[in-house]
């Protein structure tokens, strides 16, 4: 009845009015539904003004055959086709793209297509200027490019390139040069004559931690890169992406190009710091808008980066830099007043300064004094700052030198326009019980290296003796002062997890004790998170986890916009009161990591009640999992496209569940990806990369701080 009524209602409108309405419809599912109402409405919906852009990214409802059915009537009208992360689309459906000769932008990131078929497709696209692809064998791709003149001409017109390497083979010193040139003769990168934007993506997990590194020109004619404006590398750990990016960066620096975006998560090698052409490029940063030098230990003040010229800088990622202190933030606040987003994750000295200043002092022997001047200046001077990450460090402040601010959260309350925020639990504390409130002497090794509190025991990892009481935490003021908050994290320093190693997965958590402030954060304070009715992402780590049931009930009614929920907690008790998960009406991604999280019928059925849930990841140390309830969940909830379960259940039980899924659901649900493994499985990393698409590994499996990790435009 509703469908008939809608058809009759729309038929009363003229074609011109319908076109104006349809132009505002961006969801592919709605556009697909319009085609089914009537022939007239379908004809209007296929007009070029409506059909020129087709966005299929994360459209998991798009089953086999539906893509071909949708695009065939508009093959000659499409200018943009985005199939990024549509890993379930088969090659047969993609062959229809050979007739999309008017395409200007084609995005096939993480789509399963071999190098020969990809090059055949590119040879038929004479107008293409924007391209996103995934490569398994870069040598084979290079051979295909060298063997086809039409593909070479297509690449010469590309202005924006996104290239992703997945499951790429590992390289050693013996075949290192082979990867640098990608084969003998010309490399495919030599054919890019119009390239303006380059985005390189690699594997997010590598047990070796650091990939091979190369900083020499990869292009024979470096002047072909004179138009480059954007260069970006994700925090990847594979050789192909790292070497390709840094070798092209060297080529760009040799031309003397002024970049608008440079996102280069750096490693311990830092060969670029020694090259004159790179230093000259970084000496003039007046055109830079986005900069990522996370992992670097370069100093902000008097370093190789000339931040005094970076007056237009809007995004800055300094995470993992131990040299960034209070005076560095003061310097940045004066040089970069246009900052919108800054990432200071795991920067342990941002609330400290050198007691004797910079001039003529030895940094290694200069004691540190607690100081908030730089951070306060950053909040006040950078009026556009709305995305802030100050998590992952460990320090307790004894005196903020101001009676108005009793805690970091009180100071953050000065920024009512904050949209994204990531904090350490230490920021919530309103005081300090540190027995020494004076200088922190780096040579004084009988105290915690992070917070200068006494170390318990004479050997092993440092243990913080912090003894805060719940009434000294202050988060309510921050929540009430920032009503526009959309993304919030509490990311504890030294939090232990199988899935938060810097290079990806780690079989056994590191033997490091986290700050005790994390485990005693009172849930009575955290329940005020429910006041954020615009909150879309909530990520909490390090909590004790024995009162999760009360916490979920407290926020379920208020966080009506919540789309992503991630809890990673510790608990010394085997009993967990949480039996069922309350319903979150817009929740799409759920990640729960708890030693005693139940995987039974009650819990899984409550998870299934979330009407929009698409992905779920559960990490628990329990041995008893309900196999029947898992089968029921996967069978009866077709909208669920990714399910991950890591536990201490027997490997045989896990294998039987995976076999059932492969036999019963793989044909009817090609979009469904499932990984059910024992946490102690020897080849756990290999199994995860085999069963799960890269997008789900990076966004769901790995536990990482996500706030301000990339520019938000």
SEKOL-517871 format. One record per residue (C-alpha): residue number from 1; residue in one letter; y, z, x. Coordinates in steps of 0.5 Angstrom, whole numbers, plus 500, padded with zeros to 3 digits. Layout:
! residues N
[NUM; "A"; [Y; Z; X]]
...
This chain:
! residues 713
[1; "X"; [500; 500; 500]]
[2; "X"; [505; 502; 506]]
[3; "X"; [503; 495; 509]]
[4; "X"; [504; 491; 503]]
[5; "X"; [511; 495; 501]]
[6; "X"; [513; 494; 509]]
[7; "X"; [512; 486; 508]]
[8; "X"; [515; 485; 502]]
[9; "X"; [521; 489; 504]]
[10; "X"; [522; 485; 511]]
[11; "X"; [521; 478; 507]]
[12; "X"; [527; 480; 503]]
[13; "X"; [531; 479; 510]]
[14; "X"; [534; 473; 513]]
[15; "X"; [531; 470; 519]]
[16; "X"; [538; 472; 523]]
[17; "X"; [537; 479; 520]]
[18; "X"; [530; 480; 522]]
[19; "X"; [532; 478; 529]]
[20; "X"; [537; 483; 530]]
[21; "X"; [532; 488; 528]]
[22; "X"; [527; 486; 532]]
[23; "X"; [531; 486; 539]]
[24; "X"; [531; 493; 538]]
[25; "X"; [524; 494; 538]]
[26; "X"; [521; 495; 545]]
[27; "X"; [514; 498; 544]]
[28; "X"; [509; 493; 545]]
[29; "X"; [504; 496; 539]]
[30; "X"; [510; 495; 534]]
[31; "X"; [511; 488; 536]]
[32; "X"; [504; 487; 536]]
[33; "X"; [503; 490; 529]]
[34; "X"; [509; 485; 526]]
[35; "X"; [505; 479; 528]]
[36; "X"; [500; 482; 523]]
[37; "X"; [505; 482; 517]]
[38; "X"; [506; 475; 515]]
[39; "X"; [506; 468; 518]]
[40; "X"; [514; 468; 517]]
[41; "X"; [515; 475; 520]]
[42; "X"; [510; 473; 526]]
[43; "X"; [514; 467; 527]]
[44; "X"; [521; 471; 528]]
[45; "X"; [517; 476; 532]]
[46; "X"; [515; 470; 537]]
[47; "X"; [522; 468; 538]]
[48; "X"; [524; 467; 545]]
[49; "X"; [530; 472; 544]]
[50; "X"; [524; 477; 542]]
[51; "X"; [518; 475; 546]]
[52; "X"; [522; 474; 553]]
[53; "X"; [520; 480; 556]]
[54; "X"; [513; 483; 555]]
[55; "X"; [512; 490; 557]]
[56; "X"; [504; 493; 557]]
[57; "X"; [505; 498; 562]]
[58; "X"; [501; 504; 560]]
[59; "X"; [499; 501; 553]]
[60; "X"; [492; 504; 553]]
[61; "X"; [491; 501; 546]]
[62; "X"; [491; 494; 549]]
[63; "X"; [483; 493; 549]]
[64; "X"; [479; 487; 551]]
[65; "X"; [482; 480; 548]]
[66; "X"; [488; 483; 545]]
[67; "X"; [493; 481; 551]]
[68; "X"; [490; 474; 551]]
[69; "X"; [491; 474; 543]]
[70; "X"; [498; 477; 544]]
[71; "X"; [501; 472; 549]]
[72; "X"; [498; 465; 548]]
[73; "X"; [503; 464; 542]]
[74; "X"; [509; 465; 547]]
[75; "X"; [506; 463; 554]]
[76; "X"; [512; 458; 555]]
[77; "X"; [517; 463; 552]]
[78; "X"; [516; 469; 557]]
[79; "X"; [520; 471; 563]]
[80; "X"; [518; 478; 564]]
[81; "X"; [510; 480; 564]]
[82; "X"; [509; 487; 566]]
[83; "X"; [502; 489; 567]]
[84; "X"; [503; 494; 572]]
[85; "X"; [497; 500; 572]]
[86; "X"; [493; 496; 567]]
[87; "X"; [487; 497; 571]]
[88; "X"; [482; 495; 565]]
[89; "X"; [485; 488; 564]]
[90; "X"; [479; 483; 566]]
[91; "X"; [480; 477; 570]]
[92; "X"; [478; 472; 564]]
[93; "X"; [484; 474; 560]]
[94; "X"; [489; 473; 566]]
[95; "X"; [487; 466; 567]]
[96; "X"; [491; 465; 561]]
[97; "X"; [497; 466; 565]]
[98; "X"; [496; 460; 569]]
[99; "X"; [500; 457; 563]]
[100; "X"; [506; 462; 563]]
[101; "X"; [510; 457; 568]]
[102; "X"; [517; 460; 566]]
[103; "X"; [515; 467; 568]]
[104; "X"; [521; 470; 573]]
[105; "X"; [518; 477; 574]]
[106; "X"; [510; 478; 574]]
[107; "X"; [508; 485; 575]]
[108; "X"; [500; 486; 577]]
[109; "X"; [500; 493; 580]]
[110; "X"; [493; 496; 580]]
[111; "X"; [490; 490; 576]]
[112; "X"; [483; 488; 579]]
[113; "X"; [485; 481; 581]]
[114; "X"; [482; 478; 587]]
[115; "X"; [486; 474; 593]]
[116; "X"; [484; 467; 591]]
[117; "X"; [485; 468; 583]]
[118; "X"; [492; 471; 585]]
[119; "X"; [494; 466; 589]]
[120; "X"; [492; 460; 584]]
[121; "X"; [496; 464; 579]]
[122; "X"; [502; 464; 584]]
[123; "X"; [502; 457; 585]]
[124; "X"; [503; 455; 578]]
[125; "X"; [510; 459; 578]]
[126; "X"; [515; 455; 580]]
[127; "X"; [521; 460; 577]]
[128; "X"; [518; 467; 580]]
[129; "X"; [523; 471; 583]]
[130; "X"; [520; 478; 582]]
[131; "X"; [513; 480; 584]]
[132; "X"; [508; 486; 584]]
[133; "X"; [501; 486; 587]]
[134; "X"; [495; 490; 589]]
[135; "X"; [492; 488; 595]]
[136; "X"; [485; 490; 597]]
[137; "X"; [484; 485; 603]]
[138; "X"; [490; 483; 607]]
[139; "X"; [487; 478; 611]]
[140; "X"; [484; 474; 606]]
[141; "X"; [490; 474; 602]]
[142; "X"; [494; 472; 608]]
[143; "X"; [489; 466; 609]]
[144; "X"; [490; 464; 602]]
[145; "X"; [497; 464; 603]]
[146; "X"; [497; 460; 609]]
[147; "X"; [492; 455; 606]]
[148; "X"; [497; 453; 600]]
[149; "X"; [504; 450; 600]]
[150; "X"; [505; 452; 593]]
[151; "X"; [504; 459; 594]]
[152; "X"; [508; 459; 600]]
[153; "X"; [514; 456; 596]]
[154; "X"; [513; 461; 591]]
[155; "X"; [514; 467; 596]]
[156; "X"; [520; 464; 599]]
[157; "X"; [523; 465; 592]]
[158; "X"; [521; 472; 591]]
[159; "X"; [527; 477; 591]]
[160; "X"; [524; 483; 589]]
[161; "X"; [517; 485; 592]]
[162; "X"; [512; 491; 590]]
[163; "X"; [506; 491; 594]]
[164; "X"; [500; 496; 593]]
[165; "X"; [494; 497; 598]]
[166; "X"; [488; 500; 595]]
[167; "X"; [481; 502; 598]]
[168; "X"; [484; 498; 604]]
[169; "X"; [479; 499; 610]]
[170; "X"; [481; 503; 616]]
[171; "X"; [484; 501; 622]]
[172; "X"; [483; 503; 629]]
[173; "X"; [486; 502; 636]]
[174; "X"; [481; 496; 637]]
[175; "X"; [483; 492; 631]]
[176; "X"; [490; 495; 631]]
[177; "X"; [494; 488; 633]]
[178; "X"; [490; 485; 628]]
[179; "X"; [493; 489; 622]]
[180; "X"; [500; 488; 625]]
[181; "X"; [500; 480; 625]]
[182; "X"; [495; 481; 619]]
[183; "X"; [491; 475; 622]]
[184; "X"; [492; 470; 627]]
[185; "X"; [498; 465; 626]]
[186; "X"; [503; 466; 621]]
[187; "X"; [503; 472; 617]]
[188; "X"; [505; 472; 609]]
[189; "X"; [511; 476; 611]]
[190; "X"; [514; 470; 614]]
[191; "X"; [515; 466; 608]]
[192; "X"; [519; 471; 604]]
[193; "X"; [526; 468; 605]]
[194; "X"; [530; 471; 600]]
[195; "X"; [527; 478; 600]]
[196; "X"; [532; 483; 597]]
[197; "X"; [528; 489; 595]]
[198; "X"; [521; 491; 598]]
[199; "X"; [517; 497; 595]]
[200; "X"; [511; 498; 599]]
[201; "X"; [505; 503; 596]]
[202; "X"; [499; 506; 599]]
[203; "X"; [493; 510; 598]]
[204; "X"; [495; 517; 596]]
[205; "X"; [489; 521; 599]]
[206; "X"; [487; 521; 607]]
[207; "X"; [483; 526; 610]]
[208; "X"; [486; 524; 617]]
[209; "X"; [493; 526; 614]]
[210; "X"; [497; 521; 619]]
[211; "X"; [495; 514; 619]]
[212; "X"; [496; 509; 624]]
[213; "X"; [504; 507; 626]]
[214; "X"; [507; 501; 629]]
[215; "X"; [515; 500; 630]]
[216; "X"; [515; 493; 632]]
[217; "X"; [518; 486; 628]]
[218; "X"; [513; 483; 624]]
[219; "X"; [517; 477; 622]]
[220; "X"; [518; 471; 627]]
[221; "X"; [524; 469; 624]]
[222; "X"; [528; 476; 623]]
[223; "X"; [534; 472; 620]]
[224; "X"; [530; 471; 614]]
[225; "X"; [531; 478; 612]]
[226; "X"; [538; 478; 612]]
[227; "X"; [539; 479; 605]]
[228; "X"; [535; 486; 604]]
[229; "X"; [538; 491; 600]]
[230; "X"; [532; 496; 598]]
[231; "X"; [526; 498; 603]]
[232; "X"; [522; 503; 600]]
[233; "X"; [515; 507; 602]]
[234; "X"; [511; 511; 598]]
[235; "X"; [508; 518; 601]]
[236; "X"; [502; 514; 603]]
[237; "X"; [497; 515; 608]]
[238; "X"; [493; 509; 609]]
[239; "X"; [495; 504; 615]]
[240; "X"; [496; 498; 612]]
[241; "X"; [502; 500; 608]]
[242; "X"; [505; 504; 613]]
[243; "X"; [505; 499; 619]]
[244; "X"; [507; 493; 614]]
[245; "X"; [513; 498; 612]]
[246; "X"; [515; 500; 619]]
[247; "X"; [514; 493; 622]]
[248; "X"; [519; 490; 617]]
[249; "X"; [524; 496; 617]]
[250; "X"; [524; 494; 625]]
[251; "X"; [526; 487; 623]]
[252; "X"; [531; 489; 618]]
[253; "X"; [534; 493; 623]]
[254; "X"; [534; 488; 628]]
[255; "X"; [539; 483; 624]]
[256; "X"; [544; 489; 622]]
[257; "X"; [543; 489; 615]]
[258; "X"; [547; 495; 611]]
[259; "X"; [541; 497; 606]]
[260; "X"; [543; 500; 599]]
[261; "X"; [536; 504; 599]]
[262; "X"; [532; 507; 604]]
[263; "X"; [526; 511; 602]]
[264; "X"; [522; 512; 609]]
[265; "X"; [517; 518; 608]]
[266; "X"; [517; 520; 616]]
[267; "X"; [511; 522; 620]]
[268; "X"; [510; 526; 627]]
[269; "X"; [511; 520; 631]]
[270; "X"; [518; 518; 629]]
[271; "X"; [518; 512; 634]]
[272; "X"; [524; 509; 630]]
[273; "X"; [529; 515; 633]]
[274; "X"; [528; 511; 640]]
[275; "X"; [530; 504; 638]]
[276; "X"; [538; 502; 639]]
[277; "X"; [538; 497; 633]]
[278; "X"; [535; 503; 628]]
[279; "X"; [540; 508; 631]]
[280; "X"; [546; 503; 630]]
[281; "X"; [543; 502; 623]]
[282; "X"; [544; 509; 621]]
[283; "X"; [550; 510; 624]]
[284; "X"; [554; 506; 619]]
[285; "X"; [551; 509; 612]]
[286; "X"; [557; 507; 607]]
[287; "X"; [553; 502; 603]]
[288; "X"; [547; 507; 602]]
[289; "X"; [546; 510; 595]]
[290; "X"; [538; 513; 596]]
[291; "X"; [535; 516; 602]]
[292; "X"; [529; 519; 604]]
[293; "X"; [527; 522; 610]]
[294; "X"; [522; 527; 608]]
[295; "X"; [518; 530; 614]]
[296; "X"; [523; 528; 619]]
[297; "X"; [526; 534; 623]]
[298; "X"; [532; 531; 625]]
[299; "X"; [538; 535; 624]]
[300; "X"; [543; 534; 619]]
[301; "X"; [549; 536; 623]]
[302; "X"; [550; 532; 630]]
[303; "X"; [544; 528; 628]]
[304; "X"; [542; 521; 629]]
[305; "X"; [544; 520; 621]]
[306; "X"; [552; 519; 620]]
[307; "X"; [552; 523; 614]]
[308; "X"; [560; 523; 614]]
[309; "X"; [560; 515; 612]]
[310; "X"; [555; 516; 607]]
[311; "X"; [560; 517; 601]]
[312; "X"; [556; 514; 596]]
[313; "X"; [550; 517; 597]]
[314; "X"; [547; 519; 590]]
[315; "X"; [539; 521; 592]]
[316; "X"; [537; 525; 598]]
[317; "X"; [530; 527; 600]]
[318; "X"; [530; 532; 606]]
[319; "X"; [523; 536; 604]]
[320; "X"; [519; 539; 610]]
[321; "X"; [525; 539; 614]]
[322; "X"; [525; 546; 618]]
[323; "X"; [532; 544; 621]]
[324; "X"; [536; 544; 614]]
[325; "X"; [540; 551; 614]]
[326; "X"; [546; 553; 610]]
[327; "X"; [551; 550; 614]]
[328; "X"; [547; 543; 613]]
[329; "X"; [548; 544; 606]]
[330; "X"; [555; 546; 607]]
[331; "X"; [556; 539; 611]]
[332; "X"; [552; 535; 606]]
[333; "X"; [557; 538; 600]]
[334; "X"; [563; 535; 603]]
[335; "X"; [560; 529; 606]]
[336; "X"; [556; 527; 600]]
[337; "X"; [560; 529; 593]]
[338; "X"; [557; 524; 589]]
[339; "X"; [550; 527; 590]]
[340; "X"; [546; 526; 583]]
[341; "X"; [539; 528; 586]]
[342; "X"; [537; 532; 592]]
[343; "X"; [530; 534; 594]]
[344; "X"; [529; 541; 599]]
[345; "X"; [522; 542; 598]]
[346; "X"; [519; 546; 603]]
[347; "X"; [525; 547; 607]]
[348; "X"; [525; 554; 609]]
[349; "X"; [532; 555; 612]]
[350; "X"; [536; 553; 607]]
[351; "X"; [539; 560; 605]]
[352; "X"; [539; 562; 613]]
[353; "X"; [544; 560; 618]]
[354; "X"; [545; 561; 625]]
[355; "X"; [548; 567; 627]]
[356; "X"; [552; 564; 633]]
[357; "X"; [553; 558; 630]]
[358; "X"; [552; 551; 633]]
[359; "X"; [556; 550; 639]]
[360; "X"; [553; 551; 646]]
[361; "X"; [547; 555; 643]]
[362; "X"; [540; 555; 644]]
[363; "X"; [537; 554; 637]]
[364; "X"; [530; 556; 639]]
[365; "X"; [533; 563; 641]]
[366; "X"; [539; 564; 636]]
[367; "X"; [537; 569; 630]]
[368; "X"; [538; 567; 623]]
[369; "X"; [542; 571; 618]]
[370; "X"; [541; 570; 610]]
[371; "X"; [547; 566; 607]]
[372; "X"; [548; 562; 601]]
[373; "X"; [555; 559; 602]]
[374; "X"; [552; 552; 603]]
[375; "X"; [548; 552; 597]]
[376; "X"; [553; 555; 593]]
[377; "X"; [558; 549; 596]]
[378; "X"; [553; 544; 594]]
[379; "X"; [552; 546; 587]]
[380; "X"; [560; 547; 586]]
[381; "X"; [562; 540; 590]]
[382; "X"; [557; 536; 588]]
[383; "X"; [559; 536; 580]]
[384; "X"; [554; 530; 578]]
[385; "X"; [548; 534; 581]]
[386; "X"; [543; 534; 576]]
[387; "X"; [536; 534; 579]]
[388; "X"; [534; 539; 584]]
[389; "X"; [528; 541; 588]]
[390; "X"; [528; 548; 592]]
[391; "X"; [521; 550; 592]]
[392; "X"; [515; 551; 596]]
[393; "X"; [519; 556; 601]]
[394; "X"; [518; 563; 602]]
[395; "X"; [524; 568; 603]]
[396; "X"; [527; 574; 599]]
[397; "X"; [535; 575; 599]]
[398; "X"; [537; 582; 600]]
[399; "X"; [545; 580; 599]]
[400; "X"; [548; 574; 596]]
[401; "X"; [555; 577; 598]]
[402; "X"; [558; 576; 591]]
[403; "X"; [557; 581; 585]]
[404; "X"; [557; 576; 580]]
[405; "X"; [550; 573; 583]]
[406; "X"; [544; 577; 583]]
[407; "X"; [539; 572; 584]]
[408; "X"; [539; 564; 585]]
[409; "X"; [537; 563; 578]]
[410; "X"; [544; 566; 576]]
[411; "X"; [547; 562; 581]]
[412; "X"; [544; 556; 578]]
[413; "X"; [546; 558; 572]]
[414; "X"; [553; 555; 574]]
[415; "X"; [550; 548; 573]]
[416; "X"; [549; 547; 565]]
[417; "X"; [548; 540; 566]]
[418; "X"; [541; 540; 570]]
[419; "X"; [536; 536; 568]]
[420; "X"; [530; 537; 573]]
[421; "X"; [529; 543; 577]]
[422; "X"; [524; 546; 582]]
[423; "X"; [524; 553; 584]]
[424; "X"; [520; 558; 588]]
[425; "X"; [518; 564; 585]]
[426; "X"; [522; 568; 590]]
[427; "X"; [528; 565; 587]]
[428; "X"; [527; 569; 581]]
[429; "X"; [527; 576; 584]]
[430; "X"; [534; 579; 583]]
[431; "X"; [533; 584; 590]]
[432; "X"; [530; 585; 596]]
[433; "X"; [525; 591; 599]]
[434; "X"; [525; 588; 606]]
[435; "X"; [526; 594; 611]]
[436; "X"; [530; 590; 615]]
[437; "X"; [536; 586; 612]]
[438; "X"; [539; 584; 619]]
[439; "X"; [538; 578; 623]]
[440; "X"; [531; 575; 623]]
[441; "X"; [529; 574; 631]]
[442; "X"; [524; 568; 631]]
[443; "X"; [521; 572; 637]]
[444; "X"; [519; 578; 633]]
[445; "X"; [512; 576; 631]]
[446; "X"; [510; 582; 628]]
[447; "X"; [513; 580; 621]]
[448; "X"; [511; 574; 616]]
[449; "X"; [514; 568; 619]]
[450; "X"; [517; 566; 613]]
[451; "X"; [520; 572; 610]]
[452; "X"; [520; 577; 616]]
[453; "X"; [516; 582; 612]]
[454; "X"; [511; 586; 615]]
[455; "X"; [504; 583; 617]]
[456; "X"; [498; 587; 614]]
[457; "X"; [493; 587; 619]]
[458; "X"; [493; 585; 626]]
[459; "X"; [489; 578; 626]]
[460; "X"; [488; 572; 621]]
[461; "X"; [494; 569; 616]]
[462; "X"; [500; 573; 615]]
[463; "X"; [500; 577; 608]]
[464; "X"; [507; 579; 605]]
[465; "X"; [508; 586; 603]]
[466; "X"; [513; 584; 598]]
[467; "X"; [513; 589; 592]]
[468; "X"; [517; 587; 587]]
[469; "X"; [517; 590; 580]]
[470; "X"; [517; 585; 574]]
[471; "X"; [524; 588; 571]]
[472; "X"; [527; 585; 577]]
[473; "X"; [526; 578; 575]]
[474; "X"; [531; 574; 572]]
[475; "X"; [529; 567; 569]]
[476; "X"; [532; 568; 562]]
[477; "X"; [539; 567; 564]]
[478; "X"; [538; 560; 567]]
[479; "X"; [534; 558; 561]]
[480; "X"; [539; 559; 556]]
[481; "X"; [545; 556; 561]]
[482; "X"; [541; 550; 562]]
[483; "X"; [539; 547; 555]]
[484; "X"; [539; 540; 557]]
[485; "X"; [533; 541; 562]]
[486; "X"; [527; 536; 561]]
[487; "X"; [523; 537; 568]]
[488; "X"; [522; 544; 570]]
[489; "X"; [517; 547; 576]]
[490; "X"; [515; 553; 579]]
[491; "X"; [512; 551; 585]]
[492; "X"; [509; 557; 590]]
[493; "X"; [510; 557; 597]]
[494; "X"; [503; 557; 600]]
[495; "X"; [499; 556; 594]]
[496; "X"; [492; 555; 595]]
[497; "X"; [488; 549; 591]]
[498; "X"; [483; 544; 593]]
[499; "X"; [488; 538; 591]]
[500; "X"; [495; 540; 594]]
[501; "X"; [494; 538; 601]]
[502; "X"; [500; 534; 604]]
[503; "X"; [495; 528; 605]]
[504; "X"; [491; 529; 599]]
[505; "X"; [485; 532; 597]]
[506; "X"; [482; 538; 601]]
[507; "X"; [475; 540; 601]]
[508; "X"; [477; 548; 602]]
[509; "X"; [483; 551; 600]]
[510; "X"; [487; 553; 607]]
[511; "X"; [486; 561; 608]]
[512; "X"; [494; 563; 607]]
[513; "X"; [496; 568; 603]]
[514; "X"; [502; 566; 598]]
[515; "X"; [508; 570; 596]]
[516; "X"; [506; 576; 592]]
[517; "X"; [512; 574; 588]]
[518; "X"; [508; 569; 585]]
[519; "X"; [503; 573; 582]]
[520; "X"; [507; 578; 579]]
[521; "X"; [512; 574; 575]]
[522; "X"; [512; 577; 568]]
[523; "X"; [510; 572; 562]]
[524; "X"; [515; 576; 558]]
[525; "X"; [520; 572; 562]]
[526; "X"; [516; 566; 562]]
[527; "X"; [516; 565; 555]]
[528; "X"; [523; 564; 554]]
[529; "X"; [521; 557; 557]]
[530; "X"; [520; 556; 550]]
[531; "X"; [527; 555; 549]]
[532; "X"; [528; 549; 552]]
[533; "X"; [527; 544; 546]]
[534; "X"; [528; 538; 550]]
[535; "X"; [523; 540; 556]]
[536; "X"; [518; 534; 557]]
[537; "X"; [515; 536; 564]]
[538; "X"; [512; 543; 565]]
[539; "X"; [509; 545; 572]]
[540; "X"; [507; 552; 574]]
[541; "X"; [503; 554; 580]]
[542; "X"; [501; 561; 583]]
[543; "X"; [501; 565; 577]]
[544; "X"; [496; 570; 576]]
[545; "X"; [493; 567; 570]]
[546; "X"; [490; 572; 566]]
[547; "X"; [495; 572; 560]]
[548; "X"; [495; 564; 559]]
[549; "X"; [493; 565; 552]]
[550; "X"; [500; 569; 550]]
[551; "X"; [504; 564; 554]]
[552; "X"; [501; 558; 551]]
[553; "X"; [503; 561; 544]]
[554; "X"; [510; 563; 546]]
[555; "X"; [512; 556; 548]]
[556; "X"; [508; 551; 543]]
[557; "X"; [513; 552; 538]]
[558; "X"; [519; 551; 542]]
[559; "X"; [517; 546; 547]]
[560; "X"; [516; 540; 542]]
[561; "X"; [518; 535; 547]]
[562; "X"; [513; 537; 552]]
[563; "X"; [509; 531; 555]]
[564; "X"; [506; 533; 561]]
[565; "X"; [503; 540; 562]]
[566; "X"; [500; 543; 569]]
[567; "X"; [498; 550; 570]]
[568; "X"; [495; 552; 577]]
[569; "X"; [493; 559; 577]]
[570; "X"; [489; 564; 581]]
[571; "X"; [486; 570; 577]]
[572; "X"; [481; 576; 580]]
[573; "X"; [478; 577; 573]]
[574; "X"; [472; 573; 571]]
[575; "X"; [475; 574; 564]]
[576; "X"; [480; 570; 561]]
[577; "X"; [483; 571; 554]]
[578; "X"; [484; 564; 553]]
[579; "X"; [479; 561; 548]]
[580; "X"; [483; 555; 545]]
[581; "X"; [489; 551; 547]]
[582; "X"; [495; 551; 542]]
[583; "X"; [497; 544; 539]]
[584; "X"; [503; 541; 543]]
[585; "X"; [505; 535; 538]]
[586; "X"; [507; 530; 544]]
[587; "X"; [503; 532; 550]]
[588; "X"; [500; 526; 554]]
[589; "X"; [498; 529; 560]]
[590; "X"; [494; 536; 561]]
[591; "X"; [492; 539; 568]]
[592; "X"; [489; 546; 568]]
[593; "X"; [487; 549; 574]]
[594; "X"; [484; 556; 573]]
[595; "X"; [478; 559; 577]]
[596; "X"; [475; 562; 570]]
[597; "X"; [477; 556; 565]]
[598; "X"; [472; 555; 560]]
[599; "X"; [469; 548; 559]]
[600; "X"; [466; 550; 552]]
[601; "X"; [466; 547; 545]]
[602; "X"; [472; 551; 542]]
[603; "X"; [477; 549; 548]]
[604; "X"; [475; 542; 548]]
[605; "X"; [476; 541; 541]]
[606; "X"; [483; 545; 541]]
[607; "X"; [485; 540; 547]]
[608; "X"; [482; 534; 542]]
[609; "X"; [487; 537; 537]]
[610; "X"; [493; 534; 541]]
[611; "X"; [495; 528; 537]]
[612; "X"; [498; 524; 543]]
[613; "X"; [493; 527; 549]]
[614; "X"; [492; 521; 554]]
[615; "X"; [490; 524; 560]]
[616; "X"; [486; 531; 562]]
[617; "X"; [484; 534; 568]]
[618; "X"; [481; 541; 569]]
[619; "X"; [479; 545; 575]]
[620; "X"; [475; 551; 574]]
[621; "X"; [470; 555; 579]]
[622; "X"; [465; 556; 573]]
[623; "X"; [458; 554; 573]]
[624; "X"; [456; 553; 565]]
[625; "X"; [460; 547; 562]]
[626; "X"; [458; 545; 555]]
[627; "X"; [455; 537; 556]]
[628; "X"; [455; 536; 549]]
[629; "X"; [462; 538; 547]]
[630; "X"; [464; 534; 553]]
[631; "X"; [461; 528; 550]]
[632; "X"; [464; 529; 543]]
[633; "X"; [471; 529; 546]]
[634; "X"; [470; 523; 550]]
[635; "X"; [466; 519; 544]]
[636; "X"; [471; 522; 538]]
[637; "X"; [478; 522; 542]]
[638; "X"; [479; 514; 543]]
[639; "X"; [486; 515; 545]]
[640; "X"; [483; 519; 551]]
[641; "X"; [484; 514; 557]]
[642; "X"; [482; 519; 563]]
[643; "X"; [478; 525; 563]]
[644; "X"; [477; 529; 570]]
[645; "X"; [473; 535; 571]]
[646; "X"; [471; 539; 577]]
[647; "X"; [467; 545; 577]]
[648; "X"; [461; 549; 580]]
[649; "X"; [456; 546; 575]]
[650; "X"; [450; 543; 578]]
[651; "X"; [451; 536; 581]]
[652; "X"; [445; 534; 577]]
[653; "X"; [449; 536; 570]]
[654; "X"; [455; 532; 573]]
[655; "X"; [451; 526; 575]]
[656; "X"; [447; 526; 568]]
[657; "X"; [454; 526; 564]]
[658; "X"; [457; 520; 568]]
[659; "X"; [451; 516; 567]]
[660; "X"; [451; 517; 559]]
[661; "X"; [459; 515; 560]]
[662; "X"; [457; 509; 564]]
[663; "X"; [452; 507; 559]]
[664; "X"; [455; 509; 552]]
[665; "X"; [462; 508; 553]]
[666; "X"; [464; 503; 559]]
[667; "X"; [463; 497; 555]]
[668; "X"; [467; 499; 548]]
[669; "X"; [472; 503; 552]]
[670; "X"; [474; 499; 559]]
[671; "X"; [480; 503; 559]]
[672; "X"; [477; 510; 560]]
[673; "X"; [476; 513; 567]]
[674; "X"; [472; 519; 568]]
[675; "X"; [470; 523; 574]]
[676; "X"; [466; 529; 573]]
[677; "X"; [464; 532; 580]]
[678; "X"; [462; 539; 583]]
[679; "X"; [467; 541; 587]]
[680; "X"; [462; 543; 593]]
[681; "X"; [460; 536; 593]]
[682; "X"; [460; 533; 600]]
[683; "X"; [463; 526; 599]]
[684; "X"; [468; 529; 593]]
[685; "X"; [474; 525; 596]]
[686; "X"; [469; 518; 596]]
[687; "X"; [467; 519; 589]]
[688; "X"; [474; 521; 586]]
[689; "X"; [477; 514; 589]]
[690; "X"; [471; 510; 587]]
[691; "X"; [471; 513; 579]]
[692; "X"; [479; 514; 578]]
[693; "X"; [484; 509; 579]]
[694; "X"; [490; 510; 584]]
[695; "X"; [495; 512; 578]]
[696; "X"; [491; 517; 575]]
[697; "X"; [489; 520; 582]]
[698; "X"; [496; 521; 584]]
[699; "X"; [499; 523; 578]]
[700; "X"; [493; 528; 575]]
[701; "X"; [488; 529; 581]]
[702; "X"; [493; 531; 586]]
[703; "X"; [498; 537; 585]]
[704; "X"; [504; 536; 588]]
[705; "X"; [512; 538; 587]]
[706; "X"; [514; 532; 583]]
[707; "X"; [522; 533; 582]]
[708; "X"; [527; 529; 586]]
[709; "X"; [521; 525; 589]]
[710; "X"; [524; 519; 588]]
[711; "X"; [531; 516; 585]]
[712; "X"; [532; 516; 578]]
[713; "X"; [536; 510; 576]]
